[in-house]
Amino acid sequence: MPVEPKVAGHQDVLPPPSGRISSTVMPPPPDDSGGVRRQTGPAASGRPSSSRSAATTSFVKKYRTEIAASSSSVFSTLAAFPLDSVKTRMQTYQYRGFLDCVKHTYRTEKLSGFFRGVTAPMASITLVRTVSFSIYQRSKHVYSAWVKRNLGFDILRHVSKAGTYPNLYTIGCFGAAGATAGSFITFLACPFELTKLSAQVSVLLAERAGTCQRSRAVAASYQNKGTLRTMRNIIKHRGLWGLYTGLRLHLLRDTLGTGIYFMVYESSKQLITTFGGDKPGSNKLAVVAAGGLCGLVSWAMIYPIDSAKSIYQRNALLHSKGENVPAPRIEFFKSHMYRGLAVSMGRSCIVNAIFFSSFEFIKKHIKTMDDDALKV
């Protein structure tokens, strides 16, 4: 998606300072020395409110990607958080199925159990997605400029033309830009994800901590804690670096997953738009379908990595700083590594369909703000 040129702000033309509106603009009266008196005040500089409005519009337009990403994250996170909670529980503990997990959660923790730990992801996902999309947009333009300069192919121009299809250049550019964003956001997201996981499974930790009194005491300490208190508890048991428990698995998951995520989104949106015979950016169905599809495909491909991360983090919560926690093996095509996959894919499809629909709508609305202002 090419970056649109920024439109400069404008100032309204004011009527003459006199009470009577005249079709002829009167010159300023001469001063005592016979020269022309210089005008000062609001009449000379234009309406302050108009200048402020133009400055605000310019700011919002400049950061439209960040604004659209942050606001859309709030909507999508709230809508699908109960499914995320069920997914985490099914990954880290054994249930007979989705309904068994739902019934057990409701019976033991009531409705609030499905939203346990929602504060951390509300803050982290909003922040992470905002940073992720910002890095992705910038990386996409850097990589496409490199390809244009060295290989003579204009990726962004190709994508913005009607009737075009994805090719190796576009797929590689979007995948590399996504992987770049994913590797950066890992260091921001890891503490929040660990906090969210500990809150989601805190009751289960206490229930299934085994017979070791020490482990049971550590597990019980995570119950009924808010986001900040949970973070403090993790630091208490595992030290400050404990907030980055599972960082390597997290980095692997986010680098691969985010690369696949953006590659599938951009490519499928381009394909659906072309098949529909529409201009790029005009097909709303393409945005919804591409948003849902990118979530499905990315989770299906990286799910065993995410399961290994969740299992490792759960086990680490029962150990103190310095104690060895064996890392689980990442096993593809093994049923126990895909527990909760259907829930996760359904949740991801809903989240991303809502997110990208809202994201593209808000971004497009912001891009028209200058045009609307100029008509005033």
Secondary structure, DSSP 8 states (H G I E B T S, - for coil): ----------------SSSS--SS-----B-TTSSB----SHHHH--HHHHHHHHHHHHHHHTHHHHHHHHHHHHHHHHHHHHHHHHHHHHHS--SSHHHHHHHHHHHHTGGGGGTT-HHHHHHHHHHHHHHHHHHHHHHHHHHHHHHHHH---HHHHHHSTT----HHHHHHHHHHHHHHHHHHHHHHHHHHHHHHHHHTHHHHHHTS-S-HHHHHHHHTTTT--HHHHHHHHHHHH-GGGGGTTHHHHHHHHHHHHHHHHHHHHHHHHHHHHHTT--TT--HHHHHHHHHHHHHHHHHHHHHHHHHHHHHHHHHHTS-TT---------TT-GGGGTTHHHHHHHHHHHHHHHHHHHHHHHHHHHTHHHHHHT-
